Every structure is written in structure tokens, then in C-alpha cells.
Amino acid sequence: MTEAQQTDTEIARLIDEEITRWRAVYDAPEANAIDLLLRAHPRDAVAFRTVDADWNGVDLTFGDLDELSQRSARVLADLGVTEGSRVGVMMARSADYIGILLGIWRLGAVHIPLFTALAAQAIGMRVNAGRASLVVADASQRHKLDPSEDLPADGRSWSILRVDPVDDDTTAAAHPEWADDAVFGPLVEAAEPLTESASIGGDGVLALLYTSGTTGAPKGVPLPMKALVSFRSYMVNGLDLQPDDVFWNAADPGWAYGLYFGVLGPLVVGHTNLLPHDKFTAEQAWNVLSRFGVTNFCGAPTMFRAMRNDPQSDLPVHLRRASSAGEPLTPEVLEWSRDVLGAEPHDHYGQTEHGMLIGVPWREGISLPAQAGSMGVTLPGWHCEILDQDADRPAKAGEVGRLAFSPSESPVWWFPGYDDAPQKTAERYTDDGRWYLTGDLGWQSDDGQLHFVSRDDDLILAAGYRISPLDVESVLAMHPAVREVAVVGKPDELRGEVVAAYIVLAQSFTGDETLIHELQQEVKTRYAAHAYPRVIEFVDELPRTASAKVQRYVLKERA
């Protein structure tokens, strides 16, 4: 054995020992979120640093969060939340947001993330499918919970806790029914601390996230406590987070990457994460990275592209590590990031159901150089393969196949199956149960690197978000001007892909700019602001197979 091989063996053994040790902690029957996320760390250590619009930072220590979570838990408990209750949270990043999440977990309840850019229909779909008993919403988001065609007043099983009293008299007058809301600020100030915390064990559920598939129906992904093993492994092996790093994961915690590795991951390892209140912009990124001296940064590919398109030479950045999740970055962006930010972004691949499985790891001893077009290699704790398209065996190098992993050979695997959907869960596995099929296509190069090709169900990867074409099509199809519609992803330099809609008009309608704007607004208000079609083309007919199925690949080539 060569010296290099011996070193590799020692590192692999060390990583295996770490994972085994972490499993004993996070998958224990007595596992307790408050013990593991707060009390495991010094009370005076900084857990989060919130950042306001003027770039001022306010520190939240683990002790602060322990106290805030006690009072938040009391407020939630007084509103009927108990162990196993499900609580939707539609809030911007803030101290109250973190306190409410920890209050939920202190009670042993389940957090349902509600991304603030989602429209009322999508919010209602998640709240109702998740059987939430309470929805916590910022005042700026509260209108999405008003009774409407998408959210009828009848049959609601959930109540509302509003964060921030409505100070605007006009807004309050326009919504007199909001007067019945419970309001978090006064309640938490008066709350008696609830010091107990529930021990839900490794299989106990912390959160219920929703992901879209080819049917367009939401699929609930339960996040158990033992997933913290995988999250810790990624923070250590994928991101190489070091004690002296200034860390910022810029992803929104309304989605998996932000919740897993911007909230839970930092809490698990006891490392500070920055929490800017406002949504991401290039201006925000330059200021936060430069003013706070960030050395370890995570973000979607769109974030790097946005910064490249809006350079700020007066705000120098010196990254030690940069990581990107969503899709591979182009050589131009990799080179720009290395020259301007100080580090090439390493691409990492994951799913809501599993966290991060594949990537170009940063940890010393297993680190690889970034390679344009490559997702990297299987990350520690996982066993991934490219399977033949027609048989459940590994494909040859260079052949496009189905990206899969073996749960029995992946010690950090945690997915318990979709919520109340055993058939959908069963569809993800091969007949013999050995392989879990991710639903993505890829290929493996001779050097072992894995390359992403596409979703096998045509999901659109836009600015780090996965958008189901059928979700967008279903909204557009309800418009009287639309006779037929097909939606695909169109390559875009900034966002990776944008939503493109091809529409056959109904008789007597004219495809003009007014109609385009109307259709875009329909998607924004009835589905999600980030999912509207930026490209709309009116066509005489859609390309179809002999059996009348729409040929999406023809539209993709056209896009």
C-alpha cells in the first residue's frame, strides 16, 4: 500500500467512526432536540447573527435561544400545540423565527415550512395536506391566509398566530377579521418559560416539507431527528466548516437547503450562521460577505451569477470555501468566483428527501478540485450509482442512466417515506428494494465523477427551485384564453432555467402583451411568485406523439 493509499484509508476510517458516533447520539431513543441543538453548546456562544437593512448585526447566543424557545413554547402550548402537532410557519428570517422553530421542537411538535414567495393556493395546499393545527405568519404574509376561493373559510382546522402587530391603521381597518388573531409579540413578552422539552427519539419528526413531483400533487417529506447525522456529516465533510470560519448559508429556510444547512446544520455543530432579514439580492450578498468577513459561503447558482452580473469592487470578499447547490456552474462563473471571491464554488447535489448525497467535498483529505459540469462524487455516508436505463444494474461509464443510491449501504440515510403516501414511496424503489431512484438522470465519467443530465419527469430547476411543469400548466389551463398548454425549462444564464410556456389559444383570443402579463400574474397569485413563465409563446399546435402525448423534448429544443 502506498503512503497516499494509507492516508486515504485512515481518513475513510476516521469518517466512518465519526458517523457511527453521531448515529449513537442523534438516533438514540432519548434524542431531544433542545438538548442536541442548544444545550450541547456553551450558552454564551453565538448561534445566529441577524443582519438588518443597514448591515448591522445582532448576536443571538445559545442561551438567548434557550430562553426565547421556552417562552415561545409556552405561547404555542397555550394555543393548543402539543407533541406531534403540526405548525405551519410563514416568516422571514429573524430572531422570532428561530425562537418559534425551537419552541415547536421543544414541545415535540412538527414544523411545516411555508416559503414566503408562495401564493395563497400553494400555502393552503401545504397547510391542509399537512393537517396543521396552527399557522404562524408575519403580518406581511397574513393576507395569504384570508378566506378566498383557494382558501375557503369552511372546513379550516387551523388557527393563526400573527407575528408583528399590524401598526398600519389602513391595513387594520381593511382586515377587521385579523383582530381575532393571536399576536406573538405581546404573548411572548408575558409568557412564563416552559422549561421542559420533549424527547422524541431518532425517529421522531422535526419537520414536514413539501416537494412537487410529476403529478403536481404535494408530497410531504417527514424529517426525523436522525437526519441530523447526515446534516452534521455534510457540514463537516461537504462544507469543511471550521471553528474560525465566518459562515453564511444564503438559502431561504422555507426550502430544504436553507432549513437543513442554514438552521439545523449550524445548530448541530454549534457554529454561527448569518441571518439577513430581507430576501437575497446581489447588493445584500456583497455587503454581507464583505462587511462580516464571510469565509465559508453557500448559495444557489443564481446567487453567484447575480453577483457576477453586479460587481462591487469597493466591497472586497475573501472566501476560504464556497459551495453551490442546485445545478453545476459554468466554467466562466467558476473562474470568476475564484478570481473575485477567492474560492471556486464546489457543486453539491441533494434532494428534500435526503439532504446532500453527492458533491465536490471541501474537507481536507477528501477534497477535490471543482470541475465544470460535474456534481462531484458520492459524499461520505452514502452509496450512489448510475443504474442502467432498462435494468437495475450499474451503467457503464459515460452512459446516461438513473441516479440511485442503496439505503442499506448508506449509514446516513434517513427518509421514512412520504407522508400518508405509501404508493408514492414504493414507486421510488426498484423491485428488489435495493435501490432508491432519485428521479434524476446522470452519467459517470472514467474518473468516478457524476454528471447531472435532467429530471426524468421534466422538473424545471430555476434559480435553485424545483418547479413542476404540471403545477404551472394546471394554473394556466384554467384561464379561458388557454386551450392547450405545455411548460418546459428554457436555459438561462442567470437562473439556470426559466419557465417557458407554449400556449394554443382558444377561439376569439389574441396573444398580445396584455394577455402575457395577465397569464403571468395568474401563476404568481394562484401558485407561486418564483414559478411564473418568464417566456410565453403562442403556437398553433403542440408537438405530439402518435398516441397524443406532448413531446416536451421538441419544445425544449425549441426553447
C-alpha positions in Angstrom: 0.0 0.0 0.0 1.4 3.4 -1.0 1.6 6.3 1.5 -1.3 8.1 -0.3 -3.4 4.9 -0.2 -2.7 4.5 3.5 -3.7 8.1 4.2 -6.9 7.7 2.3 -7.7 4.5 4.3 -7.1 6.4 7.6 -9.3 9.3 6.6 -12.1 6.9 5.5 -11.8 5.1 8.8 -11.9 8.3 10.7 -15.1 9.4 8.8 -16.8 6.1 9.4 -16.0 6.3 13.2 -17.4 9.9 13.3 -20.7 8.8 11.6 -21.0 5.8 13.9 -20.6 8.1 16.9 -23.1 10.6 15.6 -25.7 7.9 14.9 -25.4 6.9 18.5 -26.3 10.4 19.6 -29.0 11.6 17.0 -30.7 8.2 16.5 -31.0 7.4 20.2 -34.4 6.7 21.7 -34.0 9.5 24.1 -32.9 12.1 21.5 -34.1 15.5 22.4 -33.9 18.5 20.0 -33.3 21.1 22.7 -30.5 19.1 24.2 -28.9 18.4 20.9 -29.3 21.8 19.2 -29.0 24.2 22.2 -27.8 22.7 25.5 -24.9 20.8 23.8 -23.2 24.2 23.2 -21.9 26.9 25.6 -24.7 29.3 26.5 -22.6 32.4 25.6 -21.6 31.1 22.2 -23.3 32.9 19.3 -25.8 30.7 17.4 -27.0 33.3 14.8 -26.2 36.8 13.9 -29.2 38.7 12.4 -28.5 41.4 9.9 -30.8 44.4 9.3 -31.2 46.6 6.2 -28.3 48.8 7.3 -26.0 45.8 7.7 -26.0 45.9 11.5 -25.6 42.6 13.2 -27.3 41.4 16.4 -26.0 38.3 18.1 -28.2 35.5 19.4 -26.4 33.2 21.8 -27.5 29.6 22.5 -28.5 30.9 25.9 -30.7 33.6 24.3 -32.3 31.0 22.1 -32.9 28.6 25.0 -34.8 31.4 26.9 -36.7 32.5 23.8 -37.7 29.0 22.9 -39.1 28.5 26.4 -41.3 31.5 26.1 -42.2 30.7 22.5 -43.1 27.1 23.5 -45.4 28.5 26.2 -47.2 30.7 23.7 -47.6 27.7 21.3 -48.8 25.4 24.1 -51.4 27.9 25.2 -52.7 27.8 21.6 -53.1 24.1 21.8 -49.8 22.8 20.3 -48.7 19.5 21.8 -46.3 16.8 20.9 -47.0 15.7 17.4 -49.0 18.8 16.4 -48.1 20.3 13.1 -47.4 24.0 12.8 -47.0 26.0 9.6 -44.5 28.8 9.7 -44.6 31.6 7.1 -41.9 34.1 8.3 -38.9 36.0 7.2 -35.6 35.1 8.9 -35.4 36.8 12.3 -34.8 36.1 16.0 -38.6 35.4 16.4 -38.5 32.9 13.5 -35.7 30.9 15.1 -37.4 31.1 18.5 -40.6 29.8 17.2 -38.9 26.9 15.4 -37.2 25.9 18.6 -40.4 26.4 20.6 -42.1 23.9 18.2 -39.3 21.4 18.7 -39.3 21.9 22.5 -42.9 20.7 22.5 -42.1 17.8 20.2 -44.3 19.3 17.5 -43.7 19.4 13.8 -42.6 22.4 11.7 -44.2 22.9 8.3 -42.0 25.4 6.3 -44.1 27.8 4.2 -41.9 29.7 1.7 -42.9 33.3 1.8 -43.0 33.7 -2.0 -45.7 31.1 -2.4 -49.2 32.2 -3.3 -52.2 31.6 -1.1 -53.3 28.5 -3.1 -49.9 26.8 -2.6 -49.8 27.8 1.1 -53.3 26.4 1.6 -52.4 23.2 -0.2 -49.5 22.6 2.2 -51.3 23.7 5.4 -54.3 21.4 4.6 -52.3 18.5 3.3 -50.1 18.7 6.4 -53.1 18.9 8.7 -51.7 21.9 10.5 -53.4 22.9 13.7 -51.7 26.4 13.8 -50.2 28.7 11.2 -47.6 31.3 12.4 -47.3 34.2 9.9 -45.6 37.5 9.7 -48.1 40.4 9.4 -46.8 41.0 5.8 -47.8 37.4 4.9 -51.1 37.3 6.8 -53.3 38.2 3.8 -52.4 34.9 2.2 -54.5 33.2 4.9 -57.6 35.3 4.3 -60.7 33.3 3.1 -60.7 33.1 -0.6 -61.6 30.8 -3.5 -58.3 28.9 -2.9 -58.7 29.0 0.9 -62.4 28.8 1.8 -63.3 29.7 5.4 -65.3 26.5 5.8 -63.5 23.4 6.9 -60.4 25.1 8.3 -58.8 23.1 11.1 -56.1 25.6 11.9 -55.8 28.8 13.8 -53.5 31.8 13.3 -50.7 33.3 15.3 -49.6 36.6 13.8 -46.1 37.9 14.3 -45.7 41.7 14.5 -48.9 43.7 15.4 -50.4 45.5 12.4 -49.4 49.1 13.1 -50.8 50.5 9.8 -54.3 51.7 10.6 -55.4 51.4 7.0 -54.3 47.7 6.9 -56.0 47.0 10.2 -59.2 48.7 9.0 -59.2 46.7 5.8 -58.9 43.5 7.7 -61.1 43.6 10.8 -61.1 39.8 11.0 -57.4 40.0 11.9 -58.5 41.3 15.3 -59.2 37.7 16.2 -55.6 36.6 15.6 -53.3 35.7 18.4 -50.4 38.1 18.3 -47.0 36.8 19.1 -45.2 39.9 20.5 -47.4 40.6 23.5 -47.9 37.0 24.2 -44.3 36.0 24.3 -43.4 39.0 26.4 -45.9 37.9 29.1 -45.3 34.2 28.7 -44.0 32.1 31.6 -41.0 30.0 30.5 -41.8 26.4 29.6 -38.6 24.6 30.7 -39.5 21.0 29.8 -38.5 19.6 26.4 -39.8 16.5 24.6 -37.5 13.6 23.9 -39.0 12.3 20.7 -36.1 10.0 19.7 -34.3 9.4 16.4 -37.5 8.5 14.5 -39.4 11.5 15.9 -40.4 14.1 13.3 -39.0 17.6 13.4 -40.4 19.0 10.2 -42.7 18.2 7.3 -41.5 19.6 4.0 -43.4 19.5 0.7 -41.9 18.8 -2.7 -43.6 18.7 -6.1 -43.5 15.7 -8.5 -44.8 14.8 -11.9 -48.4 14.5 -10.6 -48.3 18.1 -9.4 -49.7 17.0 -6.0 -47.6 17.9 -3.0 -45.6 15.1 -1.4 -44.9 15.5 2.3 -41.4 14.6 3.4 -41.1 13.9 7.2 -37.8 15.0 8.6 -36.8 12.8 11.6 -34.3 13.7 14.3 -31.8 11.1 13.0 -31.4 13.2 9.8 -29.1 15.3 11.9 -26.4 12.6 11.4 -26.5 13.4 7.6 -26.6 17.1 8.2 -23.6 17.0 10.5 -21.7 14.9 8.1 -22.4 17.4 5.3 -21.3 20.4 7.4 -18.0 18.7 8.3 -17.2 16.8 5.1 -19.0 18.7 2.4 -18.5 22.3 3.6 -15.4 21.8 5.8 -16.8 24.2 8.3 -14.0 25.2 10.7 -14.2 26.9 14.2 -12.7 30.1 12.9 -14.9 30.3 9.8 -17.5 33.1 9.4 -20.3 31.1 7.8 -23.3 32.2 5.7 -25.8 29.9 4.0 -27.8 32.3 2.0 -30.6 29.9 1.0 -34.1 30.6 2.3 -35.1 28.2 5.1 -38.5 27.9 3.6 -36.8 25.3 1.4 -34.8 22.2 2.3 -31.2 23.5 1.7 -31.8 26.6 3.8 -33.6 24.8 6.6 -31.2 21.8 6.7 -27.9 23.6 6.4 -28.8 27.2 7.3 -30.7 26.5 10.5 -30.3 22.8 11.7 -26.8 22.2 10.4 -25.2 25.2 12.2 -27.2 24.4 15.4 -26.0 20.8 15.3 -22.3 21.7 15.0 -22.6 24.8 17.2 -21.5 27.3 14.6 -22.8 30.8 14.0 -24.8 31.4 10.8 -25.7 34.9 9.5 -29.4 35.7 9.1 -30.1 38.7 6.9 -33.8 39.6 7.3 -34.5 40.6 3.7 -34.6 38.3 0.7 -31.4 37.7 -1.3 -30.1 40.3 -3.7 -26.7 40.9 -5.2 -26.3 44.1 -3.1 -27.1 42.1 0.0 -24.6 39.4 -0.9 -21.7 41.8 -1.5 -22.4 43.7 1.7 -22.9 40.7 4.0 -19.9 38.8 2.5 -17.6 41.8 2.8 -18.7 43.6 5.9 -18.9 40.5 8.0 -15.8 38.9 6.6 -17.5 35.7 5.5 -15.0 32.9 4.8 -17.4 29.9 4.1 -20.4 30.7 1.9 -23.2 28.5 0.5 -25.8 29.6 -2.1 -27.7 28.7 -5.2 -26.0 29.1 -8.6 -28.3 32.1 -9.2 -26.6 33.9 -6.3 -23.2 33.6 -7.8 -24.4 34.7 -11.2 -26.3 37.6 -9.8 -23.1 38.8 -8.0 -21.1 38.4 -11.2 -23.6 40.5 -13.1 -23.5 43.2 -10.5 -19.8 43.6 -9.4 -19.0 45.7 -6.3 -15.2 46.4 -6.4 -15.4 48.5 -3.3 -16.6 45.6 -1.2 -13.8 43.0 -1.2 -14.6 39.4 -0.4 -12.1 36.7 0.7 -13.7 33.3 0.8 -11.9 30.2 2.0 -14.7 27.9 0.9 -17.7 28.4 -1.5 -20.4 25.8 -2.2 -23.3 25.8 -4.6 -26.4 23.5 -4.7 -28.9 23.2 -7.5 -27.1 22.6 -10.7 -23.4 22.7 -11.9 -22.0 26.2 -12.6 -20.4 27.2 -15.9 -16.6 27.5 -16.3 -16.9 31.2 -16.5 -18.6 31.6 -13.2 -16.2 29.2 -11.5 -13.2 31.2 -12.8 -14.9 34.5 -11.8 -15.6 33.3 -8.3 -12.0 32.0 -7.9 -10.6 35.3 -9.0 -13.0 37.7 -7.3 -14.4 35.9 -4.3 -11.3 33.8 -3.5 -12.7 30.3 -4.0 -14.3 28.3 -6.7 -17.8 27.1 -5.7 -17.9 23.3 -5.2 -21.2 21.9 -6.6 -23.3 19.7 -4.3 -26.4 17.7 -5.2 -29.2 16.7 -2.9 -33.0 16.3 -2.5 -35.6 17.3 0.1 -36.0 13.6 0.8 -32.3 13.0 1.7 -30.3 16.2 2.1 -27.0 16.2 0.2 -25.8 12.9 -1.4 -23.2 13.9 -3.9 -20.8 16.7 -4.2 -17.3 18.0 -4.6 -16.2 17.8 -0.9 -14.2 20.5 0.8 -12.8 18.6 3.8 -9.0 18.3 3.7 -8.0 14.7 2.8 -11.1 14.1 0.6 -11.3 17.4 -1.2 -11.4 17.5 -5.0 -11.0 20.4 -7.4 -14.1 21.9 -8.9 -14.9 20.5 -12.4 -17.3 22.4 -14.7 -20.3 20.2 -15.4 -19.6 17.7 -12.6 -21.7 17.2 -9.5 -18.7 15.5 -7.8 -18.6 12.1 -6.1 -20.7 10.3 -3.6 -20.4 12.1 -0.2 -19.4 10.2 3.0 -22.2 8.0 4.4 -23.9 7.4 1.0 -23.6 4.7 -1.7 -24.7 6.1 -5.0 -24.7 4.6 -8.5 -25.8 5.3 -12.0 -28.1 2.5 -13.0 -28.8 1.2 -16.5 -32.0 2.7 -18.0 -33.5 -0.7 -18.5 -32.0 -2.9 -15.8 -31.3 -2.5 -12.1 -27.5 -2.8 -12.5 -24.7 -0.1 -12.7 -24.5 1.5 -16.1 -21.2 1.7 -18.0 -19.0 4.8 -17.7 -20.3 7.5 -20.0 -23.8 6.0 -20.4 -26.8 8.0 -19.3 -28.7 6.2 -16.6 -30.9 6.5 -13.5 -29.2 8.2 -10.5 -29.9 5.9 -7.5 -28.5 5.0 -4.1 -28.6 2.0 -1.8 -30.3 2.8 1.6 -28.9 -0.4 3.2 -25.3 0.7 2.3 -25.9 4.4 3.3 -25.4 4.8 7.0 -26.6 8.5 7.0 -29.9 7.7 5.1 -33.0 8.8 7.0 -36.0 9.2 4.7 -39.0 7.4 6.3 -41.3 7.6 3.2 -43.8 10.2 2.0 -46.4 11.4 4.5 -49.6 9.3 4.0 -48.4 8.2 0.6 -47.1 4.6 0.7 -47.7 4.0 -3.0 -45.6 7.1 -4.0 -42.9 5.9 -1.6 -42.9 2.4 -3.1 -42.5 3.9 -6.6 -39.1 5.3 -5.7 -37.6 1.8 -5.1 -36.5 -0.9 -7.5 -38.5 -4.1 -7.4 -35.9 -5.8 -5.2 -35.9 -2.9 -2.8 -32.1 -2.4 -3.0 -32.0 0.9 -4.9 -33.8 4.2 -4.2 -34.4 6.0 -7.5 -33.9 9.8 -7.2 -35.9 10.6 -10.4 -32.8 12.2 -11.9 -30.7 11.0 -14.9 -26.9 11.3 -15.0 -23.7 9.6 -16.1 -20.4 8.7 -14.5 -17.0 9.6 -16.1 -14.0 7.4 -16.0 -12.6 9.3 -13.0 -15.7 8.5 -10.9 -17.2 11.9 -11.1 -21.0 12.1 -11.5 -22.7 14.3 -14.0 -26.3 15.5 -13.9 -28.4 15.2 -17.1 -32.0 16.0 -16.3 -35.0 15.1 -14.3 -36.7 12.1 -15.6 -40.0 13.8 -15.0 -39.0 17.1 -16.6 -39.0 19.2 -13.4 -37.6 22.6 -14.0 -34.5 23.8 -12.0 -34.9 27.5 -11.8 -32.7 29.7 -9.5 -32.3 26.7 -7.2 -36.1 26.0 -7.0 -37.6 22.8 -8.4 -40.8 23.7 -10.3 -43.2 21.1 -11.6 -44.4 21.9 -15.2 -47.8 20.4 -14.4 -48.3 22.8 -11.4 -47.8 25.8 -13.7 -49.8 24.2 -16.6 -52.7 23.5 -14.3 -53.0 27.2 -13.4 -52.6 28.4 -16.9 -55.1 25.9 -18.2 -57.9 27.4 -16.1 -57.6 30.7 -18.0 -60.4 31.0 -20.6 -57.8 32.1 -23.3 -55.9 28.8 -23.0 -57.0 25.8 -25.0 -53.8 23.8 -24.6 -50.6 24.5 -22.7 -47.2 22.8 -22.2 -44.5 24.1 -19.9 -40.7 23.3 -20.1 -37.5 24.7 -18.8 -35.6 27.2 -21.0 -31.8 27.6 -20.4 -31.0 30.9 -18.8 -27.5 32.3 -18.0 -28.6 33.8 -14.7 -31.2 31.4 -13.3 -30.0 28.1 -14.9 -33.5 27.7 -16.3 -36.6 29.8 -16.6 -40.2 28.6 -17.0 -41.3 28.7 -20.6 -45.0 28.2 -21.6 -46.2 27.2 -25.1 -49.9 28.0 -25.4 -52.6 27.2 -28.0 -55.2 29.9 -27.7 -58.9 29.4 -27.5 -61.0 30.9 -30.3 -61.6 34.7 -30.2 -58.5 35.4 -28.1 -55.4 37.3 -29.3 -51.9 36.6 -28.0 -50.6 40.0 -27.1 -48.5 41.6 -24.3 -51.6 42.3 -22.2 -52.6 38.6 -22.2 -49.0 37.6 -21.5 -49.0 39.8 -18.4 -52.4 38.5 -17.3 -51.2 34.9 -17.6 -48.0 35.6 -15.7 -50.0 37.3 -12.9 -52.3 34.3 -12.8 -49.4 32.0 -11.9 -47.9 34.4 -9.4 -51.2 34.8 -7.5 -52.5 31.2 -7.8 -49.3 29.2 -7.5 -46.0 31.0 -6.7 -44.2 34.2 -7.5 -41.0 32.4 -8.4 -42.7 29.9 -10.8 -44.3 32.3 -13.3 -43.5 31.7 -17.0 -40.9 34.4 -18.0 -41.3 33.2 -21.6 -44.8 32.7 -23.2 -45.1 31.7 -26.8 -48.4 31.3 -28.6 -48.4 28.4 -31.1 -50.9 26.9 -33.5 -50.4 23.4 -32.0 -48.3 21.4 -29.6 -46.0 18.7 -30.9 -47.4 15.3 -30.0 -46.6 11.6 -30.4 -48.8 9.2 -32.3 -50.5 8.5 -29.0 -51.2 12.2 -28.5 -48.6 12.7 -25.7 -46.9 16.1 -25.8 -43.3 15.9 -27.0 -41.6 18.0 -24.4 -38.2 17.4 -25.8 -39.2 19.1 -29.0 -40.3 22.2 -27.0 -37.1 22.1 -25.0 -35.1 22.1 -28.2 -37.1 25.0 -29.4 -36.6 26.9 -26.2 
